[in-house]
């Protein structure tokens, strides 16, 4: 009888132990599954989040560099990629702090360099008990280019990206992420107007695809619109005062007849095409424009904006 009772008690203890073990295992499995779901959701959005970081820093770089140009009344100097890389990684231009890259807003210090905006992702991850790690960004891992006449593009490589839980039970090794972002230049001031004319004019793309009347040209001029033209410099070239450069992504406008600073400064041309007016490019012949008093255009632009060449051409 005693043996039977002992065996029965032993079986009860064993069954209780097995139930406890199964419950514990299920709880642990559920916990790991919850972690995996949370981390996977973060990983699924990491490209978008890093793109947002690049976009935020890149936008501030353009604003900060234009602020520098405006305050000092100068164009930028040097290699454009080197300048933009320094600004986005260090917050400086030629070693000088750009005031709009580090600001205090309502008593809170905000750093707009790419290292700082990417670090914000780590903070967001940590709130969900997720650890995000990646190699420190090298300036050469970022490049800038005009994607179209109206779009400024940025590309960034973030290396050795890993996402894990705090206990490091689960690890996503993502390797190198290639992140791309674009900015519309319509949100920025045209550099030629900003420095050469001391006027704040945003880059507004014209809706006119072909100029047929003087009314269209007058509207184009008075509304400060811009037209894609491959003989003109693009937005980046304009930031560096490259009046005589040209690009497939170039754009231009025709200046009005008065109020410019200085007036007709180009000794080699009287054309009111903006990059010629403030530059040094020569034009063989200029002529008046019917219906648009007070300005002249070189033959190429006269033909483009009126459909009629200068007389004698």
VENGIRA-V372455 format. One record per run of one state. SS is the DSSP state (H for helix, E for strand, C for the rest). FROM is the first residue (numbers start at 1). LEN is the number of residues. If there is no record, write none. Layout:
ss=SS from=FROM len=LEN
ss=SS from=FROM len=LEN
This chain:
ss=C from=1 len=1
ss=H from=2 len=43
ss=C from=45 len=1
ss=H from=46 len=27
ss=C from=73 len=7
ss=H from=80 len=11
ss=C from=91 len=1
ss=E from=92 len=2
ss=C from=94 len=2
ss=E from=96 len=2
ss=C from=98 len=4
ss=E from=102 len=4
ss=C from=106 len=2
ss=E from=108 len=4
ss=C from=112 len=2
ss=H from=114 len=13
ss=C from=127 len=3
ss=E from=130 len=4
ss=C from=134 len=5
ss=H from=139 len=3
ss=E from=142 len=7
ss=C from=149 len=2
ss=E from=151 len=15
ss=C from=166 len=5
ss=E from=171 len=14
ss=H from=185 len=3
ss=C from=188 len=1
ss=E from=189 len=1
ss=C from=190 len=1
ss=H from=191 len=6
ss=C from=197 len=5
ss=E from=202 len=1
ss=C from=203 len=1
ss=E from=204 len=2
ss=C from=206 len=8
ss=H from=214 len=9
ss=C from=223 len=2
ss=E from=225 len=4
ss=C from=229 len=6
ss=H from=235 len=5
ss=C from=240 len=11
ss=E from=251 len=2
ss=C from=253 len=1
ss=E from=254 len=1
ss=C from=255 len=18
ss=E from=273 len=1
ss=H from=274 len=4
ss=C from=278 len=8
ss=E from=286 len=3
ss=C from=289 len=7
ss=E from=296 len=3
ss=H from=299 len=8
ss=C from=307 len=7
